[in-house]
Amino acid sequence: MKNQTQTINGKVYAVERLGGETYIYLNSKTDNDIIVHCSGDREIKVGENLDVGFSIKDCHLFNSNGWTINK
């Protein structure tokens, strides 16, 4: 699979700052929940609109039942 880069925009509704890593919870324009895992401590605020770039080959996708979606 090619290393395709994509971007998703969403509004932040929760942030877990854990020191060495941060989880950012977004609601996308298509009303889907997206969870972003970042290394390091990120200063993101609830209510912020955020563009998240990612590589298709490096992301993990799950359906609404929590099952892995094959790429």
Backbone bond lengths (Angstrom), bond angles and torsions (degrees), N, CA, C in turn:
res aa  C-N    CA-C-N  psi(-1)  N-CA   C-N-CA  omega(-1)  CA-C   N-CA-C  phi
1 M - - - 1.454 - - 1.522 109.42 -
2 K 1.306 116.62 135.80 1.456 120.87 177.43 1.519 110.31 -66.19
3 N 1.312 115.35 157.02 1.449 120.93 177.67 1.527 108.84 -85.62
4 Q 1.318 116.69 79.64 1.456 122.27 -178.47 1.523 109.67 -84.64
5 T 1.316 116.29 133.32 1.455 120.98 178.17 1.521 109.04 -101.23
6 Q 1.317 115.50 133.89 1.455 122.57 -179.80 1.523 108.98 -126.39
7 T 1.335 116.26 163.23 1.458 122.18 175.55 1.520 109.22 -132.41
8 I 1.318 115.63 137.10 1.465 122.02 174.65 1.522 107.30 -122.96
9 N 1.327 116.11 138.47 1.457 121.72 176.55 1.522 108.06 -109.44
10 G 1.320 115.68 140.07 1.457 119.15 177.46 1.512 111.52 -158.89
11 K 1.321 114.48 167.74 1.461 121.17 177.72 1.525 108.05 -100.81
12 V 1.318 116.05 129.13 1.466 122.58 -177.23 1.527 109.46 -72.40
13 Y 1.347 116.48 126.79 1.468 119.64 175.75 1.531 112.73 -115.79
14 A 1.321 117.65 -9.59 1.469 120.84 175.11 1.521 109.61 -162.36
15 V 1.332 115.50 149.61 1.466 121.66 177.86 1.524 108.20 -138.07
16 E 1.328 116.63 130.88 1.466 121.87 173.67 1.521 107.65 -112.75
17 R 1.328 116.37 105.42 1.460 121.57 177.97 1.518 107.50 -95.33
18 L 1.326 116.28 110.88 1.457 121.63 -173.68 1.529 112.94 -109.36
19 G 1.322 116.79 14.54 1.467 120.77 179.57 1.512 112.10 88.90
20 G 1.314 117.23 -74.83 1.460 121.56 -179.03 1.516 113.57 -84.59
21 E 1.334 116.74 -11.12 1.454 121.31 179.12 1.527 109.65 -154.84
22 T 1.315 116.08 160.62 1.458 122.10 -179.94 1.522 109.34 -135.19
23 Y 1.326 115.99 136.82 1.464 121.71 172.65 1.522 107.59 -109.74
24 I 1.327 115.57 128.40 1.456 121.91 -179.33 1.522 107.55 -117.02
25 Y 1.324 116.29 127.44 1.460 122.16 -178.43 1.524 108.51 -107.26
26 L 1.333 115.06 122.28 1.466 121.50 -175.80 1.521 110.50 -120.09
27 N 1.328 115.44 152.88 1.454 121.36 167.37 1.518 105.76 -113.65
28 S 1.338 116.61 119.60 1.463 121.18 -175.12 1.528 111.06 -79.69
29 K 1.327 115.68 170.68 1.465 121.68 178.26 1.526 111.97 -63.05
30 T 1.348 116.75 -23.01 1.463 120.95 177.82 1.526 111.27 -91.84
31 D 1.342 116.47 13.47 1.460 124.36 177.41 1.528 112.97 64.62
32 N 1.323 116.81 32.12 1.462 122.19 174.70 1.518 109.58 -104.61
33 D 1.328 116.31 141.88 1.458 120.36 175.64 1.514 109.72 -81.56
34 I 1.327 115.76 138.33 1.453 122.56 179.61 1.524 107.25 -130.86
35 I 1.325 115.67 133.02 1.464 120.78 176.51 1.521 107.59 -113.39
36 V 1.325 115.40 125.61 1.459 121.56 -178.67 1.522 108.54 -113.27
37 H 1.339 116.05 128.06 1.452 121.85 176.05 1.520 108.19 -103.43
38 C 1.328 117.13 124.83 1.469 122.10 179.33 1.522 108.80 -123.28
39 S 1.320 115.90 143.97 1.454 118.51 173.09 1.526 107.85 -77.77
40 G 1.302 116.04 149.97 1.464 120.97 178.55 1.523 112.73 84.36
41 D 1.321 114.82 174.93 1.465 123.18 -179.30 1.520 108.44 -94.76
42 R 1.317 118.12 109.61 1.472 122.87 -176.58 1.522 109.99 -102.91
43 E 1.327 116.06 133.54 1.461 120.93 178.49 1.521 109.31 -93.51
44 I 1.323 116.15 85.02 1.453 123.93 178.65 1.521 106.68 -113.83
45 K 1.332 116.91 139.97 1.465 120.66 -177.41 1.526 111.36 -108.26
46 V 1.332 115.81 143.85 1.457 121.76 173.96 1.526 108.38 -59.68
47 G 1.325 116.80 136.65 1.460 122.35 -178.88 1.517 113.35 96.64
48 E 1.324 116.39 -15.29 1.464 121.47 179.48 1.527 110.46 -70.47
49 N 1.328 117.35 143.11 1.458 121.37 169.95 1.519 107.03 -90.38
50 L 1.322 115.89 134.37 1.450 120.48 -171.70 1.524 110.20 -133.86
51 D 1.329 116.50 134.04 1.462 122.29 170.78 1.520 107.17 -97.21
52 V 1.335 116.30 125.44 1.455 121.36 -178.92 1.523 108.56 -115.64
53 G 1.322 116.37 120.52 1.455 121.42 176.21 1.520 109.73 -98.07
54 F 1.322 116.37 142.90 1.453 119.96 -178.89 1.518 110.24 -154.04
55 S 1.303 114.89 159.20 1.454 122.79 176.46 1.528 108.03 -95.53
56 I 1.321 117.28 129.12 1.468 121.47 -179.66 1.532 110.43 -56.48
57 K 1.332 117.66 -41.75 1.465 119.51 -175.47 1.525 112.69 -70.97
58 D 1.332 117.88 -19.42 1.461 121.02 -177.60 1.531 113.98 -102.26
59 C 1.338 118.03 0.14 1.464 118.99 -177.86 1.524 110.84 -100.25
60 H 1.309 115.75 161.05 1.464 122.77 177.32 1.522 106.93 -116.98
61 L 1.329 116.83 125.98 1.462 122.06 -176.21 1.526 110.14 -113.81
62 F 1.349 115.61 140.71 1.459 121.76 179.83 1.518 109.09 -133.74
63 N 1.329 117.12 147.67 1.459 119.73 176.24 1.528 109.46 -84.83
64 S 1.329 117.26 -176.81 1.466 121.07 -175.30 1.531 112.66 -67.84
65 N 1.336 117.53 -15.49 1.463 121.26 176.32 1.521 112.66 -92.35
66 G 1.329 116.89 -0.64 1.448 121.08 179.63 1.516 114.66 88.55
67 W 1.324 117.26 5.48 1.466 121.89 178.65 1.515 110.42 -82.69
68 T 1.334 116.47 143.35 1.461 122.32 178.98 1.528 110.36 -65.89
69 I 1.332 116.23 137.53 1.456 122.19 174.48 1.513 106.55 -99.14
70 N 1.326 116.89 124.69 1.460 120.90 178.27 1.516 110.11 -72.09
71 K 1.322 115.70 139.43 1.472 120.63 179.65 1.495 110.97 -89.99
